[in-house]
Amino acid sequence: MLNLGVIGYGYWGPNIVRNFFSCPGINLKRVCDLSPERLAKVTSTYPSIQTTHTNRDITTATDIDAVAIITPVSTHYEIARECLENGKHIFVEKPFTSSVAEALELVNLAEKKNLLIMVDHTFLFTSAVKKMRELITQGVLGDLYYIDSTRVNLGLFQMDTNVVWDLAPHDLAIINYLTGQHPHTVLATGIDHFHQNSENLAYITLFYENNFMAHLNVNWLSPVKIRNTLVGGSKKMLVWNDLDNEDKIKIYDKGVELHTKEKIYQALFSYRSGDMISPNLNPTEALSEEARYFVQCIDSGTQPINNGWAGLKVVEILAATDQSLRNKSIPIKIPSLHG
């Protein structure tokens, strides 16, 4: 059994505790939070779990093998470093860290200590994203032209970060996983309507090799909640509506083809409009899948798809996006520290 401690029982913490508590192979031993009221809820729901308000009762405890860090991003680095230095595997809420330098240091420390880092990119474990990955790798969609994502809702405003660092990590992790590519340039526009030095709305455009691009719309000021992603390919196109419980994915046999004739200086376009299909998807909760995967990776010593390097890639894009926002939306080259 893997003895697990959880630090943070706020917005996302109860979901983490619920899924790890019921996960085979895990003994959820201790939960830490600063709020006595939250800890009382833990005790009421899970009498077998110990509670504490002190991080070090988990980070340095000899009876804890792994730690789930579900705290504000500004605290991730210090808590994660202390866990790794004390020989513990870590599961870290997205985004991984608040800077590229912090992420790189943690990845190197984990490798030195032979410990596992998993970043909570939960959407990678949804049936929808798994199906999209399958369709792309099997060539069903053809060459990818673009991915266009809209992730908007009213709130929740974060005090220590902007809308980009709050919402965009989901889509960046998904795009990285689906394409296996790293963007070379980002251009971002955004606005802070409340003068808090924190954008509440932003548009992000990512440029890749092979004439592929991605566009993200993230917004805390939408009157409705929207979770839509369009994937355009040379053979077929796809729409993913994460809020549609019936037909989350729709695959359209639609496209555009360019034809040219010798000695005729004219491009002829033809438009294809075929059937739409919606594949059946497994309704298993993604976080439950991710918890089991965490145990499997530790037991087998294999690197997860959402390891520290994957988390670092997302942080690299987020940091470059911030640079573009702070410099009047100029294009920013994205460095790659992971080969």
C-alpha positions in Angstrom: 0.0 0.0 0.0 1.1 3.5 -0.8 0.8 5.8 2.2 -0.5 9.1 0.9 -0.8 12.6 2.4 -2.9 15.4 0.9 -2.0 19.1 1.5 -5.0 21.4 0.7 -8.7 20.7 1.1 -10.1 23.8 -0.6 -12.0 23.9 -3.9 -10.3 20.8 -5.6 -9.1 19.0 -2.5 -12.3 17.2 -1.7 -12.3 15.6 -5.2 -8.7 14.5 -4.8 -9.4 13.0 -1.3 -12.5 11.2 -2.5 -10.8 9.6 -5.5 -7.5 8.7 -3.8 -9.4 7.4 -0.7 -11.2 4.9 -2.8 -8.3 4.0 -5.1 -6.9 0.4 -4.7 -3.3 0.4 -3.6 -3.5 3.7 -1.7 -3.8 4.3 2.1 -4.9 7.9 2.4 -3.3 8.5 5.8 -3.3 12.3 6.5 -4.9 15.5 5.2 -3.5 19.0 5.9 -5.3 22.3 5.7 -5.2 25.7 7.5 -8.9 25.8 8.0 -10.3 24.0 11.1 -13.8 23.9 9.4 -12.4 22.1 6.4 -10.5 19.6 8.5 -13.7 19.0 10.5 -15.4 18.0 7.2 -12.6 15.6 6.5 -13.0 13.9 9.9 -16.7 13.8 9.5 -16.6 12.1 6.1 -13.5 10.0 6.5 -13.0 9.1 10.2 -10.0 7.0 9.4 -8.0 9.9 8.0 -5.7 11.9 10.3 -5.8 15.7 10.0 -3.3 18.4 10.7 -2.8 22.1 10.0 1.0 21.8 9.6 2.5 20.9 6.2 5.6 19.3 7.8 3.4 16.6 9.4 3.1 15.3 5.9 6.2 16.6 4.0 8.7 15.2 6.5 6.7 12.3 8.0 8.4 9.0 7.8 5.1 7.2 7.4 4.1 9.0 4.2 5.3 7.8 0.8 3.7 10.2 -1.6 2.0 13.6 -1.3 -0.8 15.3 -3.3 -0.3 19.1 -3.3 -3.6 20.8 -3.8 -2.7 24.4 -2.9 -2.4 27.8 -4.6 0.2 27.7 -7.4 2.4 30.2 -5.5 3.0 27.6 -2.8 3.7 24.6 -5.1 7.4 25.0 -5.4 8.3 25.2 -1.7 6.0 22.3 -0.7 7.0 20.1 -3.6 10.7 20.7 -3.0 10.4 19.7 0.7 8.5 16.6 -0.3 11.1 15.5 -2.8 14.0 16.3 -0.5 12.4 14.0 2.1 12.0 11.1 -0.4 8.4 11.4 -1.4 6.7 11.1 -4.7 4.4 14.1 -5.6 1.1 14.7 -7.3 0.8 18.4 -8.0 -2.3 20.4 -8.9 -2.0 22.3 -12.2 -0.2 24.5 -13.1 3.0 22.7 -11.9 4.8 25.8 -10.6 4.6 29.6 -11.0 7.9 29.8 -13.0 10.0 27.9 -15.5 13.0 27.9 -13.2 11.0 26.4 -10.3 9.6 23.6 -12.5 13.1 22.8 -13.9 14.6 22.6 -10.5 11.9 20.2 -9.2 12.2 18.0 -12.3 16.0 17.7 -11.9 15.6 17.1 -8.1 13.1 14.3 -8.7 15.4 12.6 -11.3 18.3 12.8 -8.8 16.2 11.3 -6.1 14.6 8.7 -8.4 11.1 10.0 -7.5 8.0 10.5 -9.5 6.3 13.7 -10.3 2.7 13.7 -11.6 1.0 17.0 -12.6 -2.8 17.0 -12.3 -3.7 17.4 -15.9 -7.0 15.6 -15.3 -8.5 16.0 -18.8 -5.8 13.7 -20.2 -7.7 10.9 -18.5 -11.1 11.7 -19.9 -12.6 9.3 -22.5 -13.0 12.2 -24.8 -9.4 13.2 -24.9 -8.3 9.6 -25.2 -10.6 9.1 -28.2 -9.2 12.3 -29.8 -5.7 11.1 -29.3 -6.6 7.8 -30.9 -8.2 9.5 -33.9 -5.2 11.7 -34.5 -2.5 9.1 -34.1 -4.4 6.7 -36.4 -4.6 9.4 -39.0 -8.4 9.6 -39.1 -8.4 13.4 -39.1 -5.4 13.6 -41.5 -2.9 16.4 -41.2 -3.8 18.8 -38.4 -4.6 22.4 -39.5 -5.7 23.9 -36.2 -7.1 23.5 -32.7 -9.5 26.2 -31.5 -10.6 26.0 -27.8 -13.1 28.1 -25.8 -13.0 27.7 -22.0 -15.1 30.4 -20.4 -17.4 30.9 -17.4 -18.4 33.5 -14.7 -15.5 33.2 -12.1 -14.0 31.7 -10.1 -11.6 34.6 -9.7 -8.2 33.7 -8.3 -6.3 36.0 -6.0 -2.7 34.8 -6.9 -2.9 34.3 -10.6 -4.7 35.5 -13.8 -7.2 33.7 -16.1 -4.4 32.4 -18.3 -2.7 30.5 -15.5 -6.0 29.3 -14.1 -7.8 28.0 -17.2 -5.3 27.7 -20.1 -3.2 24.9 -18.5 -6.1 22.5 -19.2 -6.0 23.2 -22.9 -2.2 23.5 -23.2 -1.8 20.1 -21.6 -4.4 18.6 -23.9 -2.9 20.1 -27.1 0.6 19.0 -26.1 -0.7 15.4 -25.5 -2.8 15.3 -28.7 -0.1 16.6 -31.0 3.2 15.8 -29.4 4.4 19.2 -30.6 5.8 22.2 -28.8 4.9 25.7 -30.1 7.7 27.9 -31.1 5.9 31.3 -30.7 3.0 32.7 -28.8 1.0 35.9 -29.2 -1.5 36.9 -26.5 -4.0 39.7 -25.9 -5.8 40.2 -22.6 -7.4 42.7 -20.3 -7.8 43.4 -16.6 -11.1 45.1 -16.1 -10.8 45.5 -12.4 -7.2 46.9 -12.2 -5.9 44.0 -10.1 -2.8 43.4 -12.4 -4.5 40.1 -13.3 -6.1 39.5 -16.7 -9.7 38.2 -16.5 -10.0 37.6 -20.2 -7.4 36.6 -22.8 -6.9 35.2 -26.3 -3.8 33.1 -27.0 -2.5 32.1 -30.4 0.2 29.4 -30.6 2.3 28.8 -33.7 3.9 25.4 -34.5 5.9 23.9 -37.3 4.1 22.2 -40.3 1.6 25.0 -40.8 -0.3 24.1 -37.6 -1.7 26.6 -35.1 -3.8 26.7 -31.9 -6.0 29.4 -30.5 -7.4 29.6 -26.9 -10.1 31.8 -25.5 -10.1 31.9 -21.7 -12.5 34.2 -19.8 -13.8 34.6 -16.2 -16.5 37.1 -17.3 -18.8 34.9 -19.5 -22.5 34.8 -18.7 -22.5 31.1 -19.6 -20.1 28.2 -19.2 -18.6 26.9 -22.4 -16.1 24.1 -22.9 -15.8 23.7 -26.7 -12.8 22.5 -28.8 -12.6 22.4 -32.6 -10.0 20.3 -34.3 -9.5 20.8 -38.0 -7.8 18.2 -40.1 -7.2 17.6 -43.8 -9.5 14.5 -43.8 -12.0 15.1 -41.1 -12.9 17.7 -38.5 -14.0 17.2 -34.9 -16.0 19.1 -32.2 -15.6 18.3 -28.5 -18.3 19.8 -26.2 -17.3 18.7 -22.7 -20.6 19.9 -21.3 -22.7 17.6 -23.6 -23.3 14.4 -21.7 -24.8 12.6 -24.8 -22.5 13.5 -27.7 -19.3 14.9 -26.3 -17.4 14.2 -29.6 -18.8 14.7 -33.0 -16.6 13.8 -36.1 -17.5 15.5 -39.3 -16.6 14.2 -42.7 -16.2 17.8 -43.9 -13.2 19.6 -45.5 -11.8 21.6 -48.3 -9.5 20.4 -51.1 -7.4 22.5 -53.4 -7.1 21.4 -57.1 -4.8 23.0 -59.7 -4.5 22.4 -63.4 -1.3 22.7 -65.4 -0.9 25.9 -67.4 -4.0 27.3 -65.7 -3.1 30.0 -63.1 -6.2 29.4 -61.0 -6.9 27.5 -57.8 -10.0 25.5 -57.7 -11.5 24.6 -54.3 -13.9 21.8 -53.7 -15.9 21.4 -50.5 -16.6 18.0 -48.9 -19.7 17.6 -46.7 -20.3 14.0 -45.5 -21.8 12.3 -42.5 -21.3 13.1 -38.8 -20.7 10.3 -36.3 -20.5 10.5 -32.5 -18.5 7.6 -30.9 -19.5 6.0 -27.6 -17.3 7.1 -24.7 -16.6 5.4 -21.4 -18.2 7.4 -18.6 -15.5 6.6 -16.0 -14.5 9.6 -13.9 -11.1 10.9 -15.1 -9.7 11.7 -11.7 -10.4 8.1 -10.6 -8.4 6.9 -13.7 -5.6 9.3 -12.8 -5.4 8.1 -9.2 -5.0 4.5 -10.3 -2.4 5.5 -12.9 -0.4 7.3 -10.2 -0.1 4.1 -8.2 0.7 2.1 -11.4 3.5 4.4 -12.4 5.1 4.3 -8.9 4.8 0.5 -8.7 6.3 0.0 -12.2 8.8 2.8 -12.1 7.5 4.2 -15.4 7.2 7.9 -16.3 3.6 9.1 -16.6 2.3 11.0 -19.6 1.7 14.0 -17.2 5.1 13.9 -15.5 7.2 16.8 -14.4 8.6 17.4 -17.9 5.0 17.6 -19.3 4.2 20.1 -16.5 7.3 22.1 -17.4 6.2 22.3 -21.0 2.9 23.9 -20.0 4.7 26.4 -17.6 7.0 27.4 -20.5 4.1 28.3 -22.6 2.3 30.1 -19.8 5.4 32.2 -19.0 5.9 33.2 -22.6 2.2 34.1 -22.8 2.7 36.4 -19.8 5.6 38.1 -21.6 3.4 38.7 -24.6 0.6 40.2 -22.5 3.1 42.4 -20.6 4.7 43.7 -23.9 1.7 44.9 -25.8 0.9 41.5 -27.4 4.1 41.1 -29.3 5.0 37.6 -30.5 7.3 35.8 -28.0 9.6 32.9 -28.8 9.0 29.9 -26.5 12.2 28.2 -25.3 12.4 24.5 -24.9 14.3 23.1 -21.9 13.3 19.5 -22.4 14.9 18.6 -25.7 
